Amino acid sequence: DVWVAIGAMAAVTERIRFSTHVYVLPVRNPFVVAKAVGTAAWLSDDRVLLGVGAGWMREEFTQLEQPFERRGARMEEQIEVLRTLWRGGMVEHHGEFYDFDRLEMSPAPPAPVPILIGGHSERALRRAARAGDGWMGVYYRFDELAGYLDRLAACRREAGTDGRPFEVQVSIIDRLPTPDVCAELEALGVTTLITSAWLMEGLQFASRDENVRALERFGEQYIAPLR
């Protein structure tokens, strides 16, 4: 479970931030999510982000006894519920999918937990612009990503949210993350580059042995010098 893993890693680190990519929110109960994420944020001193997506696998929803239909609309209300519960103190919510009278969740996170929304469909980009604190996407070609970011910026302008802080976490597959490439991505609005040992070497569909060797080299080149 991602929140058990994040709790374990947060306990032995001080500066690293943790983000899910992505957590399928509509298959879960928002109270359970609020408590798990809020506790992780409180214990880690505000070092977690919640990256969510609407999901696509009907079988997953069936197994967890949640409706597959209207999952996007339900997710947007879940985000409202999470933010309400994380405010601390006595709160209530009366919506289309969730309805509860005054209650309190404690401990509350020390600060609002950023919620990033994944997906590159038109609906997902509009949802991220309207309801998210950021957007996340993976495995794009540079030019393809630039198109999505242009559309996302337009959606933010249309939603009137372009003036507030907004995180953009992405990965690209056709360029190595050199300083020049990172500067180009930053100019497009990217705040965090998602990478891996194999992407750092231009590998995408490598064998297990190649990935193991890439991990070893990554550790020697980037992690060992930090000790």
C-alpha positions as CSV (number, residue, x, y, z in Angstrom):
1,D,0.0,0.0,0.0
2,V,1.4,3.4,-1.0
3,W,0.5,5.1,2.2
4,V,2.1,2.4,4.3
5,A,5.3,2.7,2.2
6,I,5.3,6.5,2.3
7,G,4.9,6.4,6.1
8,A,7.9,4.1,6.4
9,M,10.0,6.2,4.1
10,A,9.0,9.5,5.7
11,A,10.0,8.1,9.1
12,V,13.6,7.8,8.0
13,T,13.9,11.0,5.9
14,E,13.7,14.7,6.5
15,R,13.5,16.6,3.2
16,I,12.2,14.2,0.6
17,R,8.7,14.9,-0.6
18,F,6.4,12.0,-1.5
19,S,3.7,11.9,-4.2
20,T,1.4,9.2,-5.5
21,H,1.2,8.9,-9.3
22,V,-1.6,8.2,-9.5
23,Y,-4.0,7.1,-6.8
24,V,-7.3,6.0,-8.2
25,L,-9.5,8.1,-6.0
26,P,-13.1,7.0,-7.1
27,V,-12.5,3.4,-6.0
28,R,-11.9,4.5,-2.4
29,N,-13.9,5.9,0.5
30,P,-13.0,9.6,0.9
31,F,-13.0,9.3,4.7
32,V,-10.4,6.5,4.6
33,V,-8.3,8.5,2.1
34,A,-8.5,11.7,4.2
35,K,-7.4,9.9,7.3
36,A,-4.5,8.0,5.7
37,V,-3.2,11.0,3.7
38,G,-3.8,13.5,6.6
39,T,-1.9,11.3,9.0
40,A,1.0,10.9,6.6
41,A,1.1,14.7,6.1
42,W,1.1,15.3,9.8
43,L,3.8,12.7,10.6
44,S,6.0,13.8,7.7
45,D,5.8,17.5,8.6
46,D,3.9,18.4,5.4
47,R,6.0,16.4,2.9
48,V,3.2,14.6,0.9
49,L,1.3,15.3,-2.2
50,L,-1.8,13.4,-3.4
51,G,-1.8,12.6,-7.1
52,V,-5.2,11.3,-8.2
53,G,-6.8,9.9,-11.3
54,A,-10.3,8.8,-12.3
55,G,-9.2,5.3,-13.3
56,W,-10.1,3.3,-16.3
57,M,-10.4,-0.4,-15.2
58,R,-14.0,-1.3,-14.6
59,E,-13.0,-4.6,-12.9
60,E,-11.1,-2.6,-10.2
61,F,-14.3,-0.7,-9.3
62,T,-16.3,-3.9,-9.2
63,Q,-13.8,-5.5,-6.9
64,L,-13.9,-2.6,-4.5
65,E,-17.7,-2.3,-4.8
66,Q,-17.7,1.3,-6.2
67,P,-19.7,2.5,-9.2
68,F,-17.7,2.9,-12.4
69,E,-20.2,5.3,-14.0
70,R,-19.7,9.0,-13.2
71,R,-16.4,8.3,-11.5
72,G,-15.0,11.7,-12.7
73,A,-17.8,13.7,-11.2
74,R,-17.6,11.7,-8.0
75,M,-13.8,12.3,-7.8
76,E,-14.3,16.0,-8.0
77,E,-16.7,15.9,-5.1
78,Q,-14.3,13.6,-3.2
79,I,-11.6,16.3,-3.6
80,E,-14.0,18.8,-2.0
81,V,-14.6,16.3,0.9
82,L,-10.9,15.8,1.4
83,R,-10.1,19.5,1.6
84,T,-13.1,20.0,3.9
85,L,-11.9,17.3,6.3
86,W,-8.3,18.5,6.2
87,R,-9.3,22.0,7.4
88,G,-9.6,20.7,10.9
89,G,-12.3,21.6,13.4
90,M,-16.0,20.8,13.0
91,V,-17.0,20.6,9.4
92,E,-19.9,19.3,7.3
93,H,-20.6,18.5,3.6
94,H,-23.8,18.1,1.7
95,G,-23.3,17.1,-1.9
96,E,-24.6,14.8,-4.6
97,F,-22.6,11.8,-3.7
98,Y,-21.5,12.4,-0.1
99,D,-23.5,13.9,2.7
100,F,-22.4,14.2,6.3
101,D,-23.2,16.4,9.3
102,R,-20.7,18.2,11.6
103,L,-17.7,16.1,12.5
104,E,-14.0,16.5,13.1
105,M,-11.0,14.6,11.7
106,S,-7.9,14.8,13.9
107,P,-5.0,15.3,13.6
108,A,-5.4,17.6,10.6
109,P,-2.5,18.1,8.2
110,P,-0.2,21.1,9.2
111,A,-1.0,22.7,5.8
112,P,-3.3,21.9,2.9
113,V,-2.2,18.8,1.1
114,P,-1.7,19.6,-2.6
115,I,-3.9,17.5,-4.9
116,L,-2.6,16.9,-8.4
117,I,-4.8,15.4,-11.1
118,G,-3.6,13.1,-13.8
119,G,-4.9,12.4,-17.3
120,H,-4.5,14.1,-20.7
121,S,-8.0,13.9,-22.1
122,E,-9.8,17.2,-22.6
123,R,-12.0,16.4,-19.6
124,A,-9.0,15.5,-17.4
125,L,-7.1,18.7,-18.3
126,R,-10.2,20.8,-17.6
127,R,-10.7,19.0,-14.3
128,A,-7.0,19.6,-13.3
129,A,-7.3,23.3,-14.2
130,R,-10.5,23.8,-12.3
131,A,-10.1,21.6,-9.3
132,G,-6.5,20.6,-8.9
133,D,-3.4,22.2,-7.4
134,G,-1.5,20.7,-10.3
135,W,-1.3,18.2,-13.1
136,M,0.8,15.1,-13.7
137,G,1.5,13.0,-16.8
138,V,4.1,10.5,-17.8
139,Y,5.8,9.0,-20.9
140,Y,5.3,11.8,-23.4
141,R,7.4,12.9,-26.3
142,F,8.6,16.5,-25.8
143,D,6.5,18.0,-28.6
144,E,3.4,16.0,-27.4
145,L,3.9,17.2,-23.9
146,A,4.2,20.8,-25.1
147,G,0.8,20.5,-26.7
148,Y,-0.8,19.3,-23.6
149,L,0.8,22.0,-21.5
150,D,-0.5,24.7,-23.9
151,R,-4.0,23.2,-23.7
152,L,-3.7,23.0,-19.9
153,A,-2.7,26.7,-19.7
154,A,-5.7,27.6,-21.8
155,C,-8.0,25.6,-19.5
156,R,-6.6,27.4,-16.5
157,R,-7.2,30.8,-18.1
158,E,-10.8,29.7,-19.0
159,A,-11.3,28.5,-15.4
160,G,-9.8,31.7,-13.9
161,T,-7.2,29.7,-12.0
162,D,-4.1,30.8,-13.9
163,G,-3.1,33.2,-11.1
164,R,-2.7,30.6,-8.4
165,P,0.2,28.3,-7.7
166,F,0.2,25.1,-9.8
167,E,2.5,22.1,-9.9
168,V,3.3,20.2,-13.1
169,Q,4.9,16.8,-12.7
170,V,5.9,15.0,-16.0
171,S,8.2,12.6,-17.6
172,I,9.5,12.6,-21.2
173,I,10.8,9.6,-23.2
174,D,12.5,11.1,-26.3
175,R,15.1,13.4,-24.6
176,L,17.5,12.9,-21.7
177,P,17.1,15.3,-18.8
178,T,20.1,17.5,-19.6
179,P,20.3,21.0,-18.1
180,D,19.2,22.5,-21.4
181,V,16.2,20.1,-21.7
182,C,15.2,20.9,-18.0
183,A,15.4,24.6,-18.8
184,E,13.1,24.1,-21.8
185,L,10.6,22.2,-19.6
186,E,10.7,24.8,-17.0
187,A,9.9,27.4,-19.6
188,L,6.8,25.4,-20.5
189,G,5.6,25.4,-16.9
190,V,7.0,22.1,-15.6
191,T,7.9,22.2,-11.9
192,T,9.0,18.6,-11.4
193,L,10.6,16.2,-13.8
194,I,9.8,12.5,-13.1
195,T,12.5,10.2,-14.2
196,S,14.1,6.8,-13.4
197,A,17.4,5.0,-13.8
198,W,16.4,3.7,-17.2
199,L,14.9,6.9,-18.5
200,M,18.2,8.7,-17.5
201,E,19.9,6.3,-20.0
202,G,17.3,6.6,-22.7
203,L,15.8,3.1,-22.0
204,Q,12.1,2.6,-22.2
205,F,11.4,-1.1,-22.8
206,A,14.6,-2.6,-21.6
207,S,15.1,-6.1,-20.2
208,R,15.2,-6.8,-16.5
209,D,19.0,-7.2,-16.6
210,E,19.4,-3.9,-18.4
211,N,17.2,-2.1,-15.9
212,V,19.1,-3.7,-12.9
213,R,22.4,-2.4,-14.4
214,A,20.8,1.0,-15.0
215,L,19.7,1.1,-11.3
216,E,23.2,0.2,-10.1
217,R,24.8,2.9,-12.3
218,F,22.2,5.5,-11.1
219,G,23.0,4.6,-7.5
220,E,26.7,5.0,-8.1
221,Q,26.4,8.3,-10.0
222,Y,23.6,10.1,-8.2
223,I,22.9,8.6,-4.8
224,A,26.3,7.5,-3.5
225,P,27.8,11.1,-3.7
226,L,25.0,12.3,-1.4
227,R,26.1,10.1,1.5
